[in-house]
Amino acid sequence: MEINILSEKDNPLLNRKEILVRIAHGGATPQFKALLPELSKHLKASEDTLILQKIFTRRGEAVC
């Protein structure tokens, strides 16, 4: 699974970062539960602090 950060924006009002990533994967679109550990490792953040809002699929790629 290859993770690329497309954009990163600070939201000081809510005290958080909003990140758009592209995830290249093989096979079916990964589920939210499978993406959390991979994203937490890549972003060096706790799984408890991550919130996945959407998964968009496009030609075998998931964009969260």
N, C-alpha and C positions, 0 to 999 in steps of 0.2 A: 504494500500500500504506500503510495507516494503522496505526500502532503505539501502543497504549495500555498503560501499566504498571498492572497490577491490584494487585500487592503486591510489596514488596521487604523482604527479611529478611537481616540479617547473621548469618553462621555463624562465630563466632570460633574454634571448635574446628578447622575446616578452612580458616580464613582466606579466606573467600569470601562473596559475596553470592548469595542465591537470589532470582530475580526471576520473577514470573509475568506474562506479557504477553498481550494480545489483539491479533491482527492481522486487520484487515479487508482483504479482497482481492477481486478479481473473478476469476471463472473457477475453474479447478481448484485444489486445495490445493497451496500451494507446497512445493517440496522443501527439505530441510535446507540444501543447498548454496546455494539462492537466498535463504534467510532470513538466513544468516550475515552477508553484507555489509550488509544493511539494518539488522539489529540492532546491528552494531558501530558504524555511523554514529549511530544513535539513542542508544545507551548510551555513546558516546565511549570505546569499548574496542577492543582489538585482537581480530581474529578468532581468533587463536591462544589467547586466554584465555577464549573463550566455549564453553560446552558446551550443546548442545540435547539435552534428554532425551526429550521427548515432544511430539507434535503431536496435539491433539484437534480434530476437526472438528465444527462445529455450524452448520447452515444457511449454508454458504458462508463461515464464519469459521474461522480457525485460531487455537487457543489453545495456546501453548507453555509 
